[in-house]
Amino acid sequence: MSNAKAKIPLETKSVSHGGSYDVAYFAKKHGLSMKDAMRLIKAHGSDRDAADRAAQRFHH
């Protein structure tokens, strides 16, 4: 039996465990690279408000 999760491209995976946040959506929303978006989401976990605030500060 193959693992379907393993076939999902990294940029479409959700990073946080509690309330998932799509990395591609987050990166596009804030004009970030996928790598930077993933770092911010991992750092703030399921707290979307905190991740959004951090992304806004990221550019300033």
N, C-alpha and C positions, 0 to 999 in steps of 0.2 A: 504494500500500500504506500503510495507516495504522499509526501507531506505537501499539501496545497499551499500552506503558508510560505514555504521556502521559495516558491515561484513568484511571489509578489515582489515587484521591484522595490528597492529600499525607499525611494522617494514617495511611494504611495502608502508606506506603512505608518501606523500611528506609533508614537514613541512612548507617551505616558501610559501608565498602567490603569489608573482610576478612570479618568475621563479622557479618552483618547483625543488627540489633536493631530490631524493630518499634517505631516511635515510639508508637503508640497503646497497645500493651501496656506499654511502659516508663512512660509517663505515668500510666496507671491503677495500675500496680504501686506507684508511689511517690507518688501523689496530686499529680502535677504538671500544669501546663498543657502543651498540646502544644508551645508555643513553648519553654518551659523544658526539656522533655524533649529536644527536638531539639537545643538548644544543648549540653546535657550529652553526648548521644550523639556529636555532631560533635566535641566537645572531647576525648573519650576514645577515639574510633575504635572499633576492634574489641575493645577490652578491656572486656568486660562487667562484670567485677569492679570495675574502677576506676569505671566509669559508675554502678554500683549504690552504691558507697561515696560518690561525689560527690553522688548524689541523696539519700542519707541525711543528709549534712552540709548539704545545701541547706535543709532545714527547721530545722536547729538553730542 
